[in-house]
């Protein structure tokens, strides 16, 4: 099996035709200037020892050497071993509330930012388990499906904010239903969803959604963000300066309160646990430690191929060609000189 480790460098090969075209016009211009300088019959007298053919040969050697250097830079590789590696772990979907109430700062730096920091910390610790992220406000969307590509997961997580979903609200049931549908039903893995929200549900019918998840043997955990006493929702301008707090139609400051009762019942019915978020503890880490006791199952396999670098197959000939080009002078050969003298 052959491949280039860095195929993007192969685009540099497009420079070779450009070099050839420039050299062609260079020779044409040079000959034109020589004809203006002296009659063509005098060229052998004036430039008797210089070989214009060797000039072209030297350029051809340089072009070939550059082509080989580019191929070497692209790192050609040949696969020498293929093996199947079993993928074992559990499947975890994080359901993250991104409604406006998550901007409250009773948890620092804010409810949403603390939740994102915990998720990022969890992703860094994962080894083999698949993780997915569903964001919800007035509706729910899959931010990224179950994956073991943790770098991509972190990248998608970093883009999440309260503007990710334009429709405001807190549709917890929709998020649970979407997560239940998004699990890989063909894999015999343990399935877990962790709901991170302040619990202010504006949709209802959570019981039905949790029951459906429990029937599918999906464990449901919940993390409550905020305080039961409530906190105001700050408003910032385009420069990041706070301009006040969100107010209702009567002009009173809106307080967003944590609904612990809903989240406790939700976790209890889902066979999981409820955690109250705090500024000094990582609740998602506690949940994952609890999940580490679950039996890990095989959910697939992937083919891993070992490749050997073969760039030196191109690099060594390229260096030899360049060395030969440097050693090759532009003087005419003795045989050619003798032929020219006889003709004269």
Order of alpha helices (4+ residues) and beta strands (2+ residues): beta-alpha-alpha-alpha-beta-beta-alpha-beta-beta-alpha-alpha-beta-alpha-beta-beta-beta-beta-beta-alpha-beta-alpha-beta-alpha-alpha
